[in-house]
Amino acid sequence: MWQLCAIKITEAIQYVVEFAKRIDGFMELCQNDQIVLLKAGSLEVVFIRMCRAFDSQNSTVYFDGKYAGTDVFKALGCDDLIRLVFEFGKSMSVIHLSEEEIALFSAYVLMSADRTWLQEKVKVEKLQQKIQLALQHVLQKNGREDVVLTKLICKVSTLRALVSRHTEKLTAFKATYPDIVQAHFPPLYKELFDSDFEQGSVSIDG
């Protein structure tokens, strides 16, 4: 199950990389900052996008070709993380964001200027401010209340906590099954989340 989830997350992250390349201004950032932002924010965007695959009526998520409840992920051995991920998915799905709103919020989260190792923080900050204004504009255009923007921005800390918990669980799993992680997990997944893999080269080419 860990291997399957790692593969599914990696597939989703590959879409996030393509998405990032289409954010106005992202490709003008230095390569270091592009990599830092993707390493730090890609899983957060995957969690945001999950709301499109979440059925809030019966608390299931579309996974591996079918709708699955928390019980399907029991084998992971991290019920607390799965519960929090499902709670987040449900809280996002009930806001009923449009595709445009999800895209702008995803871009806002990805372009976070407080990430460690950024070399041009001011440049990233200006980019994020532009995205926030665009998100605010779209929400107003769609007749959404101002409180929706506040709700979304408040979710950033929840996303950070989820990613941190995921890293803890992966570290614990790797300590028990190092050979499985080394031999069977996708290279991009290891590169993004395994602390033993050096800071560096998420591929944004192609």
C-alpha positions in Angstrom: 0.0 0.0 0.0 2.9 2.4 0.7 4.3 1.6 -2.7 1.0 2.1 -4.4 0.4 5.4 -2.6 3.9 6.6 -3.5 3.3 5.8 -7.1 -0.1 7.6 -7.1 1.4 10.7 -5.3 4.3 10.8 -7.8 1.9 10.7 -10.8 -0.1 13.6 -9.2 3.1 15.5 -8.5 4.2 15.2 -12.2 1.0 17.1 -13.0 1.9 19.7 -10.4 5.3 20.3 -12.0 3.6 20.9 -15.4 1.1 23.2 -13.7 3.9 25.2 -12.0 5.6 25.7 -15.4 2.4 27.4 -16.6 2.2 29.9 -13.6 3.1 33.3 -15.0 6.5 34.2 -13.7 7.5 30.8 -12.3 9.9 30.0 -15.2 11.6 33.4 -14.7 12.6 32.4 -11.2 16.2 31.0 -10.7 16.4 27.2 -11.0 17.2 26.8 -7.3 14.0 28.6 -6.3 11.9 26.6 -8.8 13.2 23.4 -7.2 12.8 24.6 -3.7 9.1 25.7 -4.3 8.3 22.4 -6.0 10.0 20.3 -3.3 8.2 22.1 -0.5 4.8 22.7 -2.1 4.0 19.9 -4.5 2.4 17.6 -2.0 0.4 20.5 -0.6 -1.1 21.1 -4.0 -1.9 17.4 -4.4 -3.9 17.6 -1.1 -5.7 20.7 -2.5 -6.5 18.9 -5.7 -7.8 15.9 -3.8 -11.0 17.8 -3.1 -12.0 17.2 -6.7 -11.9 13.5 -6.1 -13.6 13.6 -2.7 -17.2 12.5 -2.1 -18.2 14.4 1.0 -21.5 12.6 1.4 -19.9 9.3 2.3 -16.3 10.5 3.1 -14.6 8.6 0.3 -11.9 9.6 -2.2 -11.4 8.3 -5.7 -8.2 6.2 -5.5 -6.9 3.6 -7.9 -10.0 3.4 -10.0 -12.6 3.3 -7.2 -14.0 5.3 -4.3 -12.2 4.4 -1.0 -12.8 5.1 2.6 -10.2 5.4 5.3 -10.4 1.6 5.9 -8.7 1.0 2.5 -5.6 2.7 3.8 -5.3 0.7 7.1 -2.3 -1.2 5.8 -0.3 2.0 5.8 -0.2 1.9 9.5 -0.8 5.7 9.9 -4.5 6.0 10.7 -4.0 9.5 12.2 -2.5 10.9 9.0 -5.2 9.3 6.8 -7.9 10.7 9.1 -6.4 14.2 8.9 -6.1 14.0 5.1 -9.7 12.9 4.8 -10.8 15.7 7.1 -8.9 18.2 5.0 -10.4 16.8 1.8 -13.9 17.1 3.2 -13.3 20.6 4.5 -12.1 21.7 1.0 -14.9 19.9 -0.9 -17.7 21.7 1.0 -16.3 25.1 -0.1 -17.2 24.0 -3.7 -14.4 25.8 -5.4 -14.4 26.1 -9.2 -11.5 24.8 -11.3 -10.2 28.3 -11.7 -10.4 29.0 -7.9 -8.6 25.7 -7.1 -5.9 26.5 -9.7 -5.3 30.0 -8.2 -5.3 28.7 -4.7 -2.8 25.9 -5.7 -0.6 28.6 -7.3 -0.8 30.7 -4.2 0.3 27.8 -2.0 3.1 26.8 -4.4 4.5 30.3 -4.5 5.2 30.6 -0.8 8.0 33.1 -0.1 8.7 31.7 3.4 10.2 28.4 2.1 13.7 27.6 3.4 16.6 27.8 0.9 15.0 30.4 -1.4 17.5 32.8 -2.9 15.1 35.4 -4.3 12.4 35.6 -1.6 11.3 39.1 -2.7 10.7 37.9 -6.3 8.6 35.0 -5.0 6.7 37.2 -2.6 5.7 39.6 -5.4 4.6 36.6 -7.5 2.5 35.3 -4.6 0.9 38.7 -4.0 -0.1 38.9 -7.7 -1.7 35.4 -7.4 -3.6 36.4 -4.2 -5.0 39.4 -5.9 -6.1 37.3 -8.9 -7.7 34.8 -6.5 -9.5 37.6 -4.7 -10.7 39.0 -8.0 -12.1 35.6 -9.2 -13.8 34.9 -5.9 -15.5 38.3 -6.0 -16.4 37.8 -9.7 -18.0 34.5 -8.7 -20.0 36.2 -6.0 -18.2 34.4 -3.2 -18.0 36.0 0.3 -14.8 37.6 1.5 -14.6 35.0 4.2 -13.9 32.3 1.6 -10.4 33.8 0.9 -9.7 34.0 4.6 -10.8 30.3 5.0 -8.4 29.3 2.2 -5.4 31.2 3.5 -6.0 29.7 7.0 -5.8 26.2 5.4 -2.1 26.8 4.5 -1.0 25.9 8.1 -3.1 22.7 7.9 -1.4 21.8 4.6 2.0 22.3 6.2 1.1 20.1 9.1 -0.2 17.3 6.8 3.1 17.3 4.8 5.1 17.3 8.0 3.1 14.3 9.3 3.6 12.5 5.9 7.4 13.0 6.2 7.4 11.6 9.8 5.4 8.5 8.7 7.7 8.0 5.6 10.7 8.2 7.8 9.3 5.6 10.2 8.3 3.3 7.3 11.8 3.6 5.8 13.5 2.8 9.1 11.5 -0.5 9.2 11.6 -1.3 5.4 14.6 0.5 3.9 15.0 -2.0 1.0 11.4 -1.5 -0.1 11.8 2.3 -0.2 15.2 2.0 -2.0 14.1 -0.6 -4.6 10.4 0.0 -5.2 9.5 3.7 -4.5 9.5 6.1 -7.6 12.8 8.2 -7.9 10.9 11.5 -7.8 9.0 10.5 -4.6 12.3 9.7 -2.9 13.9 12.8 -4.2 11.1 15.0 -2.8 10.5 13.4 0.5 13.5 11.2 1.6 15.9 13.3 3.7 18.8 11.0 2.7 18.5 12.2 -0.9 20.4 15.4 -1.2 18.9 18.9 -1.8 18.7 19.3 -5.5 17.3 18.3 -8.8 13.6 17.9 -9.2 13.3 17.6 -13.0 11.3 20.5 -14.5 12.5 19.8 -18.1 10.4 18.4 -20.9 
